[in-house]
Amino acid sequence: MVKKLLFSVYVLIIVVMAVATVIGNYTSLDYSIEHIFTSWWFCLLWAVGIIAGIIYFYKSRVRRLSLVMLHLSFVVILAGALITHLTSFSGQIHLRKGVFTEKYVDAKNVSHNLPFSIRLDKFNISYNKGMAAAMDYSTDFTIRQDGLSTRHTVSMNKIYNEHGIRLFQSSYDTDMHGSYIGINSDPYGIPVTYLGYILLFVSLLWMLVDPKGTFRRLMKSKAFQKVQILLLFFVLPSAAGAQATLSKKAASEFGKVLIVYNGRICPTETYAIDFTKKLYGKASYKDFNANQVLAGFLFFGKEWMTEPIIKIKSGELRKRLGVEEYISAMQLFGPQGYILGPFLADAQTKQDAMSRSVLETDDKMMMLMSLSRGDVLKMFPFPVKGYVNWYSPSDRLPAQMPADQQNYVRNILPITAQLANSGQDGEVAEVFAKMQKYQQKYGRGSMPSHAQIEAENIYNHVPFSTILFILNVFIGLVSIYFLVRNVHYRWFTVYMLFSWLVLTFTISLRWIINGSIPMSNGYETMLFMAWLIMLVSLLCSRRIPVMTTFGLLMSGLMLLVSHLGQMDPAITPHMPVLNSPLLSLHVSVIMTSFTLLSLTFITGIAYFITRRSSKDDIKRLNGQLTALSQLFLYPAVATLAIGIFIGAIWANVSWGTYWGWDPKETWSLITLMIYAIALHRQSVPFMRKPSNYHLFMIMAWLSILVTYFGVNYFMPGSMHSYA
């Protein structure tokens, strides 16, 4: 009876949290927090679950200290959460420069008194070198209490604690004379919760090393020595009167000129590649590389506006417009004007494929218009009051810039167009070489280093991740044949080592280019997951040879996913809140967990593919897949829990609270709770049957898809939507 109650409450809590995130997406996060997550009945659910768990734990006569500590840590964490709910308060202080205030406003817009008065001295935005992209926000303020005044600063990832009240940077006024400081007071809940996190961390590690634990017994068994896997997976990349443009040599010089793009300074070639991919879907067009395509639109606009280079993805939109898959920019203008015009209003409110295609095509036209005006061509640096800004020919140039230099900025590209149209490519290349010298002279202090430029050149010219995903999937499939016959299989492990080194080099290039560890967006974390999968597979391949096939196929899948959907490979500066050392640790641990959980998914697929085989070897290995899956499951759940713990610390440092029921946080907890069920095979008889266990692991993987992709793309209000 107690076990049924415990299991029912446990599942109900998971369902409620999942539904609440959906409700919050259509209303607001504050609504979900107020009416669900902090409601009395939801707290009661947790309380009933804890009481039922304690009773069941006692009746089961659990004596192993590592398990006692592990489950006790959850009780302590929930106790800390309850204390936080009952005793903490939070709100926001609006400061204006030079004015003291003693009030803060809570989430219901009710004003409360502070135990001190606070005044804004200065609000600051620091920028990445030579760019408009913010690197950090900070507020200098004075606190006055009992006649004493002290000065302090808060910024992203740097909070200030005064009398048990934590102050952190929240927002600011557009006139730069006002700042919003978030406040949070939780002097009792935080230490209790952190104690629970510490117990959790220690007990999880203990669970993995406990000689009497299930994980160590699995490590000592021989059940997972060999496994056969059969996956049917293939990807075939689709195949797709030359116009006037620059020669490859002149276009190459054009690509070396620096430009401000995506909030950073990079070679124009980087912008040209993204420009061409957005228009055409590939990094080249016919016999022209990306530099030539961009130069063609810039210097030979009339000809290139009639070239069918714009890809229309939606078949329905093509049918409505009466056009082919690829059209020219001029085809978007008919006798009645802009032919997308009648579709734009509806497309703004709908989410269907045709509406998305309308908006994407309109974005392509806006990109072409921006290029024709010169708005995007921020190629001309000039220092003003010690700060180097970069200007385009259409910008309002600073009064400090000499008249002849202003004339150069305004006219050098039109002059280059005249030279290009008269066929003087040699002179055009010389103009671009001189532009590079101009940038070096006036852009000092904002220019990327020589190593960064060289790294970006290599990265732009070799599509490492694309090549690897094709090779890894293909060679992984081929390896199955050699694995079954047990001949020359070790050479596939050698190839995987080579593939891992190439991916390491690729990730290192992105690190050098951006100056920070590349794990700040979906594309980069997919690369990191592929890297981890191959590393884990290499470490296990000697004892478990089939891990080579696992590693190749799964890393190929991760690299493929990085090329699909809304994954953006563009390299951009981090958001200010992401400039924290805890980010790298948090993402690394979480991605390690997702990697291992993905391997349990593949193991489940392999189980059902091989279960009906009549071959003795495959039948024997099919029976060993459950042990192999559990071998991945234990460290996966441990690293997921540790990753959530690190994320809570990061949130506490950055946002003043360790848990905010953000959709990504909530779904990470849901994922943890779902996979934790599979660890309790003794208490959940359903899990003892291998087919049930593997079916559960396959279905559980859906929670990872929601956590990793669903939150990002269908819950845009999440604070983690950048991840």
N, C-alpha and C positions, 0 to 999 in steps of 0.2 A: 504493500500500500504506500509506504513512504517513498520507495523507489519510483513508483508510477507518478506520485505527486511531484517529486523532484524533477523527473524527466519532463513532465508536462509543463511545469513552470519554466524550466530551462528553455524549452522550445518556444514557449509563448513569449518569453523575453526577447529571443532572437527575432521572432516575427514582428513584435511591436516596434523594435528598433528599426527594422527594415521598412515597415510601413511609415514610420515617423519621418524617415529621410525623404520618402516620396511626398508625403504631405507637406513637409517643409519646403520642398522644391516648388510646389504650386502655391504655397502661402508665403511663409518666411521661416527662417531658422528660429527666430525669436518666438514665433507662434508654436513651433514644435517643442521648444524648450519649456515654454510656460505651460502648455496644455498636455504634454506627454512626458517628456524626459524628467521634469521636476514635479510632476503631479503626485498627489498622495497615493494613488492606486498603483503607479509604476514603482514608487518606492516600496510599497507594500509587497509587490511581486518579488522584488529583490530580497526583502526580509523573509518572506515565506521560503524562497529558494535557499537562503542561508540556513534557516532553521532546519528545513528538511534535509539539507546536505549534511549538517552536523549530526543529526540523528542517524542518517544512513551510514555515515562514516563511522560512527561509534558502534552501530550494530554489525558492521562488516569487520570489526576488530582489526583495523589497519594499525600496524605498529611501526612500520618503517619510517624513520625520522624524516627522510627526504620527502616522502609523500605527505606526511603531516605538515611539514613546513610549507610545502608547495600550496596545499589547499588552505592553510592558515593565512598565507599571504593575500589570497583573494578576499578573505574575510576582513583583513586589516585594511586593504585598499577600499573596499566598499564602506567600511566604517569611516574611513577618512573622507570619502565622498559624501556620506551623510552629514558629517560634521561640517564640511564645506557648505553643503546645501542649507544647513540650519543656522550657521554662525557667520558666514561670509557676506560681504556686500561689495558691489562694484558700481562703476559709473564713469562719468567723463567730466573733465574740467575744461571749460573754454577760457583760454587766457588771451588777453589783449596786451600789447606791449606797454609796459609802464604802469599797468593797473593791477592793484592787489585784489584778490578775490578769496572768499572763505567758503565758497559753495561748490558742490558738485551735483550733477543731475544723474539719476538712475535710468534704467531702461524704460521706465514708465513716464519719463520726463518730470519726475518729482524732484524738487530741490532739497538738498540736505547740507548740514554744516560740516566743515572740515575742522580738525583740531588745530589747524594752523592756517595762516594766510599765505598765498602764493602769487608771485608776479612774474610775467614773462619779461625777460631781458632781451632775448634775441632768438629768432627762429632761423635755422640754417639748413640749406640743401647743399650737399657736396656732390659733385658730378664726376663721372668717369672722365678721363683725360680727353679734353677737346670735344666733348659731346654733350647733348642735352639729356642723356640718360642719367637719372639720379642714382647715386651710389649709396647715399645715406641721408636720413632726415634726423635732425637733432634740435632739441630745445634747451636753451640756457635759461634758468629761472632762479628766483630768490625765494626762499622760505623764511617767513618771519613768525617767531613764537616767543612769548615771554620777553619781548624786547630785543631778542637776538635775531640777527639775519645771517643766513648762510646761502651760498650760491652752489648750484648743482646743475648737472646736465643729464638728460635722458636722450636716447637715440634708439634706432632699431637694434634689437638684440642687446640693449644695455638699459636695464631698469634701475630705479632708485627706490630704496626702502626708507620710509620715514614713519616712525611710531606705528609699525605694523601695517602701514599702508604702502602698497607697491605702486609706483608711478611709472608709466611707460608711454612711449610716443604712439599717438593714435592717428591724428590727421592735422591739417593746418588750413588757415585761410589763404585764399588765392592772392591777397595783397601782401602776403609774407609778414604781416604785422600781428598775426594771431596764430595760436596753436591749440590743438586739442590734446589733452593729456588724459589717458585712460588710468583709472585707479582700480585697485582690487585689494581687499583686505581679507586675508584668510590665514590668521596666525595659528589656528589650531588644526584645520583640516590638512594643510600642506605637509607638516611634519609627520602626521599619522599616515597619510597616503604615501609619502616618500619611504617611510619605514616598511610599508607593505611592498613597495617596489623593490626595496633592497632584499627583503625576504624572498620575493619572487625571483630576482636575479640569481641569488645564491642557490635557491632550491632547484631552479632550472638547470644550472650547471651541475649541481649535485646529481640530478636525475640522469644526466648523460654519463657521469663517471661512476655512479654507484655500482659496485661489483654485483650486487644482488638485484639490480634493476633490469627491466625488460630490455632496454636498449643495449646494455652490455651483454646480455644473453644472446641477443641477435648478432652482435658483433663477433661473438665466439662461435656461432653456428656456421655450418657449411651450406646452409640452404640457399644462400644467395650467390654462390660461386659462379654459376653460369646461368644465363638467361637468353632465350631467343626472342626477338621482337620483329614483328612485321607491320610496317606502316605504309599505307599507300598515300603518297603525298607528292605532288609535282607542281611546278610553276613554270609556265612558259611565257617569257616576256613578249608582249605584243609588238609587232613591227609596224611601223607607220608607212620650169624656166628660171633658173637662178636669178636672184635680184642683185643689183649693184650694192657693193659694200667695200670695206677696206680689205686689203690683202691680209693674209694670216700674220705676216710679220708686223704690219702696222697695227693690226687689231691686238696683237700680243702686247705691244707697247701701251696701247690704250688700257688693256687689262691690268697693267702694273700701276697705273695712276690710282692714288688712294681716294676713297670716298667715304662719307659718313652713311652707313647703312645699318638698319636694325639696331640703332643705338650704340654702334661702335665704329671705329675707323678700320677699314679693310681695303684690300685691292678691289678695283672696279670689277675685276673678273668674278668675284664672289657675287656681286649684285647682278652681273650679266647672266650667270648660271641660274640664279633664282628667277630672274626676269624671263628667261627662255623657258624654264620648266613651268612657270605659271601660265605662260601663253600656250605652249605647245605640248607640255607634259613630259618633255625630255630636255636634256642639257644641250642638245644640238638640233639643227634644222637643216635637212638635206645635207649639203656638203659644207655647211657653215657651222663653225663653233659658236659658243655663247657670246664671245667678245664681238664676233662679226655680226651676229644678230642684233645685239644692242647698238653697235655702231651703225648698222643699217637703218634702224628706226631713228637714230639720232641725226645722222648726216644724209640719209637718202630716204627721208620720211615718205615722200610722195609715192615712191616705188613700193616700199615695204607695207604701206597701208592697204595695198591691193593684194598682198600675198596671203594665201589661205593658211595662216599659222595659228589662229585662235581655235582651240579645241572646245566643242560644245559636248559636254558629257551626257546630258539627258536626251534620250531618244525622243521623248515626248516633246521637249522644247524644239528639237530639230524639226519634228513634224509640224509643230505649230508655226514655226518660222519659215518652213519650206526650204531648209538649207541642208548641206551635208555636214559630216562630223567636223570638218575643218573649214573655217571660213575666214575671210579677210576682215579687217576693221571696217572697211568701207561698206561691206555687205550689211553691217548693223545700222546703216542709215539708208532709209528709203524715201519715197516721195512724201510720206507723212512724217518724216523725221526719224528720231531714234526708235528703232523697232522694238527695243526692250522696254521702252517707256510704259506701255499699257500693262506690262506684267510686274513692274517693280513694286507697286503698292501692295498687291496681294502677296508677293514673295516675302515682304518684310514680316508678315504675320504667320505664314505657313511654314511647315517643316518638311514638306515632301521633297522628293528628289528633283522635280522640275523647278521648284522655288529655289532650292540651293544652287542649281545650275544657273538660273537667272542671275542670282546675286554674284556667283563666281564670275560669270561672263561680264557683268557690269563692272566688277572689280578690275578685270583685265583692261577694260576700256579706260577706266579711271587711271590705271597705271600708265597706259600709253599717253593719256592727256597730261599727266603730271610730268612725264618725260619730255613731251613736246614743249611744255612751258619752262622746263629746266629746274623745276622745284626740287627734284631729287638729287640734282648734281651738286651736292655740297662737297666741292673739291678744292676750295680755296681758303686755306687757313690764314688767320690774321690775329695777332695778340692785341688785346685791349685790356689795360690795367692789369697786366700780368696773367690774364686768362686767355687761352687760345680758343677761339671759336672758328667754326668752318662754315663757309658761305657758298650759296649757289649763285649763278648769274642773275636769278630773278629775286634774290633777297635784297632787303634794304641794307646797304653796306654801311659800316660804321664811319662816322665823320672823321675819325682819326686816320682812316686809310687815305693815302695820297691820291690825288686825282688821276695820275697816270696808272697807278695800280688798280684803281676802280675801273678805269678804261680797259685794262688788261682782263680783269675778271668778267666784265660785261661782253667783251668782243672776241676773246680767244677762241671760243667754241664756234661761233659763226664763221670766223676766218678759217678755222680748221675744216668746216663743212665746205667752204669754197675750194680749198685745196683738194679735199677728197673728191668733190664732184668734177674737178678738172684732171683727176687721175694722178695727182702728185703724191703718191703714197710715201715716198721717201721723206718729203717735207712734213707730211702728217706725222710720221713716226718721230721726226725730230721735235715737232711741237710737243708731243706727249712726253718725250725725254726731258724737255725743258720744264714742263709742268711738274714732273717729279722733282726736279731740282728746286723749283719754286716752293713745293710743299715741304721739302727738307729745310729750306731756309726759314720759312715763316711758321712751320708747324712744330717746331722744337718743343718738347715737353708734352705733346699730345700724340706724337707719332708712335705707332706700334714698333717694337724692336725688330731688328733684322731677323732674329730667330723666329719671331711670330709671323713675319711676312713669308719667310721661307717655308715654315710649317703650313701656312695657308695655301701657298702655291702647290705644295705636294698634295695636300688634302683635296684641292680643287681638281687636280689633274688625274687622280686615280680614285675611282669609286670603290674603295676597299670593301665597305659593308655590303654593297650590291654584289660584288664578285664572290664574297664569302658566303652569302646566303644561298646563292645558286650552287656553288661548289659543295658546301656542307650538306645540303639536302641531297644532291645527286650522289656524292661519295658515300653519304650515310646509307642511302638505299642500296648502293652497290656492295657496301660492307656486309649486308645481311647474307648475301650469297657466300662470301668467304668465311663468315662466322659459322654458318651451318656446316660447311665442309671442313672448317678448322685448318685452312691453309692460308699462309701469308697474311693472316689477320693483323699482325703486329704493325704492318706498314700503314694501316689506317690510323693507328694510334700516333705514329710518327707524323702523319699528315695533320692530325688534330692538333698536335703540338705546334706545328708550323702555322696552322690557322689561328691558334690562340695567340701566338707571337705577333701575327699580322694585325689581329684585332687589338692587341695591347698597344701596338704602334699607332693604330688609328685613334684610339682613345687618348693616347699621349699627345697626338697632334692637336686634337680638340682642346686638351688641357693647356698646351702651350699657347694656342691661338687666343683663348679667352682668359688665360691667366688664373683659372680656378678649376677645381675638379669638375669634370663634366657629368653631373648627375642632377641637373636642375630641371629637366623637362622629360616628357614621355619618350622622346627619341633616344636621349642619352641613357635613360634608365633601361631601355630595351637593349642597347648595346652592352650595358654593364651586366644585365642578366645573361646575355649570350656569353660574355666573358667568364662569368661565374660558373655557368653550366659546363663550359669546356674545362675550366680549372678543376672543378669537383670531379668531372669524369676522368681527367688525366690522373688525379690522385688515387682514384678507385680502380682504374683500368687494369692495373697489374693483378689485383686480387679478384676483380670482377670484370673480365674481358669485355662483356657486352656493354659496359659503360661507354666504350668508344662509340658504338652505334647510337646509344642514348644521347651522348654529348653532341655528335654531329647533327642528328636530326632535330634535337631540341634547340640547339644554338641556331641552326638554320631557320627554324620556325620563329625564334625571337627576332632574328635579323630581318626575316620577311615581314613580320608584324610592324617593325620599325619603318617599313616602306609604305605601309598601307594607311588608310583612313586619314585622320587628322594629325598624324605624327609629323612634326616639323623639324627637319634636320638643320635649319638655320642656326648659326651660332650667335647668341645674343648675350648681353651682360645680365647678370643675375638681378632679380628684384632685390631691393635693399634688405628685406627680411631674410633672404636666402644667404646673405653674406655672414654665415655663422659656421664655425667648425663642427657644430653639432649636426648640421645638415648632412655632411659627408658620412658621418657615422650612422645617423638615422637611416638614410637611404640605403647605405651599404648593407646594413643588417636586414632591413625589410626586403631588399632585393634578393639577398641570400635565402631568406625564407621562401619567397615566391618561386625562386629557382628550384629549391628542393621539393616544394609542393607541386610544381609543374612536372617533376619527375615521377611523383606518385600518380599523377594523372596519366602519364605515358605508360606507366607500369600497369594501370588498370586497363587501358586500351589493349596493351599487349596480352593481358590475361584473357580477355574475351576473344581476341583474334586467334589465340593458340589453344584454347580450351577444347576444341573439337578435333584437334589434329590426331591422326592415327599413329604418327611416328613416336617411338618410345622416348627419344631424346627430348622432343618438344613437349611431350606429356609430362616428363619428369621436371623439366624446367618450368612448365606452367605452374606446377605445384610449389615452386620456389619463389614465385613472384610476390606472394603476400609478404614473406619475410623481407624481401628486398624493398617493397613499398614502405614497410614499417621502419626499416633502416633509415629511409629518407624522412619519414614522418616525424620522428622524435626530435631531431635537431631543427626541423622546419618549424614546428610549433614553438620550440624554445627560442629560436631567433626571432620569430614573429612577435612573441611576447616581449622580448628584450627590445626589439625595434620600437614597439609602441611605447614602452617605458622611456626610451631615449627621446622619442617624439614629444612625450609629455613634458620632459625637462626643457626641451627646446621651446615648446609653447609657453611654458611658465616664464622663461627668460625673455621671450619676444613679445608675448601678448599679455603677460601678467596672470595667466591662469593655465593650469596644467591640463584641463579638459573642458572643451567648449561644445561638445556634441556636433561638431562639424561633420558633414556627411562622410568625408574620407576617414576621420577618426572612428566614427560609428561603424562603418563597414569594415574597417580593420578589426575592430572588436568582434563584429559578427563573424568574420572569417576565422578569427582565433577560436571563438566558441564552437563553431561548426566542426573545425578540424579536431578540437579537443575531444569531441564525442568519440572519434575513432581511436583515441588512446585508451578508452575505457571498455575494452572488449570483454573484460570479466563481468562488468556491470551491465553491459548492453548485449544480450545474447544475439541480437540481430547481426552484430559485427563479427561473430565467430565463424560464420560461413563465408569462405573466401569470395564467392560470387557476390554476396551482399556487401562485403567490405569494399571490393573494387568498384562496384556500382556506386557506392556512397562516395568514394574518393573521386570518381569521375564527376558526379553531380556537385560535390563540394567545390570543385575547381571553378564552377560558375560564380561563386562568391568572390574569387580572385578577379575574375573578369569585371564584375561590377565594381569592386574596390579600385582596380587599376584603370579601367576604361570608362565604365558607366558613370562614376562620379565626375570624371573630367568632362565628359561630353554631354551628359544629360542633366547634370546638376551644377550649372555654371556659377551658382552662388557660393560654392565651396571655397574656403580659403586655400584649399589645396588644388584648385583647378589648374594651376600652372604645372603640377607634378605629373 
